[in-house]
Amino acid sequence: MKFVCPEMKWEYSRETKKSRRVCHCNNPCTSSTCGRMVYVYPEKNLRACPGVGRGSAEWDETYKIRVNAEKSINHFKDSFCIACRKTQNEKTLHADLLLAGITQLTTAILADEIHHHGYIRSIKPLIA
């Protein structure tokens, strides 16, 4: 999909027998004679055009998995302070991610062993 300047008009040339875009803005936002153009690729925007019909069985199956994956990523960022780190060192980040992963796996194993699957995402109730 292409969006063009609202002041753009098509002008026909009798010599070349072709039409071309010409922008008639008072203050043009670009040096191009045809004005600014913006291209939008809906097939690449999976939130707006997911490729699966909303409300279908395939939608429900796919988005159950997606929601859980996004919750897990958000939990990783918030609970383990990965999102608001104060250091920029690559080795420290790597160590933080490894320790966060180990903590998350340990929490899942403990919750499974004590048969409280509701605690899989939260280490606080397991410690208390």
N, C-alpha and C positions, 0 to 999 in steps of 0.2 A: 504494500500500500504506500502511496506517495502523497505527501501533503505539500502544497505549494503556497506561496505568499497569496493572501486574499486579493491583493491589488494586481495580480498577474492576469494578463489578457492574451489571447491568441491573436497574432497578426499574420495576415496572409501576404506573401511576397509574389507579385505577378511575374517578376523576372525568373525566379527559381521555381515558381508554382508549388511552393511548400509553405506550411504554417510553422511559426515558431513562437515560443513563449517570450513575452516582454513584460517586465515588471514596471508599473507606473507609480511607485512609492515616492513621496516627497523626500523622505529620509531613508534611502535604501540601507538595509542591514548587511548587504553583501555587495561585492563589486561585480557580481554576475549580472548580465542583462536580463536573465530570466527570473531573478529573485531567488530567495532561499527555498530549498527543497529538503524535506525530511522524509526518510524512508523508514517504514515500520514493517517488521517481519513477524506476523502473527504466529507463524509456526514455531518460532523460537521463544515465544512468550508462553511458557507452559502453564502459568497461572491463569491467563486470560483464555487461552485455547489449549486445554490439556490433551486433546485428541481422543478423549473418552467421554461418552455422553454422561452428563451429570445425573445422578439418581439411578444409574444402571447398576447391575450386579458387579460388573467389572470395576466401576468407579468405587463402589463400597469396598471391594477387596483390595484395590490398589491404595486407596487413601487411608485404610486402617494401618497399613504398613508405613506409609509416609508420615502419618501423624505420630506414630511411635518413634520413628527415626528422628523427627524434628524435636520431640520431647527429650529424647536421649541426648541429642546435641546441645539443646538448651540447658539441660541438667549438667552436662559436662562443663559448659561455659560458666554457668552461675555458681553451682555448688563448689566446684573446684577452683574457682577464681581464675579461670583461663582467660575470660573476656576482659577483665580489668587488671591485668598484670602491671606491675610497676617496673619490671626489668625488660630490656630489649635484647638481652643476650640469647643467642640461638641455642646454646647448650643448656641454659636454664629453662628455656621454653621446652626443649626436648625432654629434660628431666621432669618438668611439671606434668607434661602430657603422659609420660610413662607412669608416674606415680598416680595420676588421676585414673588412668586405665586400670592399674592394679587395684586401686581402692574400689572402683566400680565393680570389677570382677569378684573381688573378695566379698563385697556386699551382696552380690547376686548369689554367690555360693552359700553364704551364711543364711540368707533368707530362705533358700531352697532346703537347706539342711534342717532348719527349725520349722519348716512347713508354713511359713508366713510369707506368701508370695506378694503380698501388698507392700512389704518392706524392701522390695528389690531395688527401687530407685532412691531409697533414703537410708543413710547409715545411722542417723541420729536415733531412731527407735531401737535399732539393734544394739547400740552402745548402752542405752539407758536401762 
